[in-house]
């Protein structure tokens, strides 16, 4: 991850300056603890929320993102 001063690669990160970490985190460090949806199965009701398919009655127009321009 980037340090506080982006042009100086040896600059410490904010977490290093606060004493929370002794080294910079790698991308693997960050993503290894992240829970991705494809790694486990969700109950159907949770899948509806994750897929943004739940209608909110308080909203007059529940708009769905249809990914028109996505590849």
Rosetta blueprint (number, residue, H / E / L):
1 X L
2 X L
3 X L
4 X L
5 X L
6 X L
7 X L
8 X L
9 X L
10 X L
11 X L
12 X L
13 X L
14 X H
15 X H
16 X H
17 X H
18 X L
19 X L
20 X L
21 X L
22 X L
23 X L
24 X L
25 X L
26 X L
27 X H
28 X H
29 X H
30 X H
31 X H
32 X H
33 X L
34 X L
35 X L
36 X L
37 X H
38 X H
39 X H
40 X L
41 X L
42 X L
43 X L
44 X H
45 X H
46 X H
47 X H
48 X H
49 X H
50 X H
51 X L
52 X L
53 X L
54 X L
55 X L
56 X L
57 X L
58 X L
59 X L
60 X L
61 X L
62 X L
63 X L
64 X L
65 X L
66 X L
67 X L
68 X L
69 X L
70 X L
71 X L
